[in-house]
Every structure is written in C-alpha cells, then in structure tokens.
C-alpha cells in the first residue's frame, strides 16, 4: 500500500481541532494557565534530550495535550532519540510538532546582481510524552509554594518595568484618560483608559499588553500590520496574535489572566480558524515572536 502523502493543511486542521473546540464553546485558550506558560514554568513542554523548551504553537498544543491526557511529565521524545534501554509503550499514539525551517540560496536579479533569497518550509516530527516511555526515570515535579495575591499598585513590578521600557520605544508614546484601548499605527501610539478605570490592576496590564502586542507589528519593527478591515482573516489573525502575546507577557510577569471573554467573538475566530487551518498555528507563533521582542527589549535596556 502506498504511503499517504503528507498534507500540511490536514495536519494543521488536526492539531488545532482541540483548541478550536474550546473557542467554539466561548473558552479562550490563552486564558488557561495550563496552556500559556511562563518561561520559568517547570511544566512547560520541552525536548527530553536537549531540555530545550518548545515555543509558540508547539508549546500551546503540547500543553493542551498534557492536560487532556493527564500527562504529568513535560518531556517529549522522538522515537529515534530514545536512549538505549527505553522504548515507547505498546499502543501509545504519537503527537505531531511542526517547525519552520529556512534555506538560503544566491540568485541573480534582473540587474545581474547576486541576491540571497530565503525560502521557508515546514517540517514535522512525531514525538511521545515521557509518560509513554518505558524505562524512563519518572519526572520529579518540584513542590511549588503558592502565594496569595494581594491587589496593590505595586503588585506587578515586572509588568511595570516591561511597559515603561517598551513605551519609551514608541514614537507617539502612551496616552491615558480614554474610554477605550487602541493602538494607532500612523502615530505609533497607544491610547488607554487610566488604570483606576479597570476593575483590577491585572486587567489593566492584560489590556495594555494586548495593545503593546499590536505595536510590535509597526512598519519600523516586524511590519506585520495590514490595512484589511474588520471581519477579514487578516484582522482575525492580528487579534489572535495580540491576545496570545498578551497572555505570554502576563505569564512571564505573573499577571493573572481574566478568563471572561466574548463568546460570540471567540466563536467567530473559531470559524476563521476552521476555514484556514493554518491561522491558529501561525498566529500563536507570531505572538511568541512579538512577546519575545517586548521581553528582550526590557532585558537589553536593564542589562
């Protein structure tokens, strides 16, 4: 029997199915702490051999599967990487992870000049969770002390540092006193209600991180923003990027996420993701890149 041809669109649809199902129910995947994890989270999915943590969509998807399957081990292995004496338990089902790879080649343009062109393609690997491996020492999850969060103006110093450093890079700065939150690309500015207008300080930072995420798409930065109107797939993707990126930033600054989201809005996004299977995948990866840009800006400023 001939081997079935690998269909990347089919794979995107398959691996986003669970997350889309959550959105159809009005549940925001980025609001769940077992999906969006901070950089220092010991339970963040990682390569079992190198210890390198997965990022972007792969991290979200593997975290989702860990929760769904009750896996209490964040380590993942390919079949070929298993150390001697270890094997996959009989009947275990593999999980697909996808990586973007690039190749470069020199080409001659119309003027006879040689230019380097970069081409991107996707590769996929099948991995197994540590709980599916026989002979693997059990993962020892360290005990973590849970501290009570007391709301105060000084509760999120890391978030305030990230905001202040990023706002300093905006051409138009940060404006307060508004009745809504938005980013203006033409002015490279963010407009926000004052923090006192939010029910909690955490809600203020979550909203501000969303607008900061939009600002990473400015033409002077990632140049991601397009002029398509409301309701288009481009608009949906940009909103998903901003929501996921805000969640990444909240996770890394210990700002708790507000799980209340618009069910109708989420269902609309779910419909877009179903029509375009790659949408959720590419949005999550772009969000990780955007959040990293904001975090790295802070590290560079305080180094």
Protein Blocks (a to p, Z undefined) as FASTA:
>chain_A
ZZddddfklmmmmmmmmmmmmmmnopafklpmklmccfklmklccdfklopacehjllmm
mmmmmmmnopabfbdcdfklpcghiacdehiacdddddddddddddddfkopacdddddd
ddddddddfklpghiacddddddddddddddfklmmmlmmmmmmmmmmpmnlpaehiabd
cddfklopacdddfklpmbfklmmmmmmmmmmmmmmpmklnomaccbdehiaklmmmmmm
mmmmmmmmmmmnopacdfbdcfklmmmmmmmmmmmmmlmmmmmmmmmmmmmmmmmmmmmm
mZZ
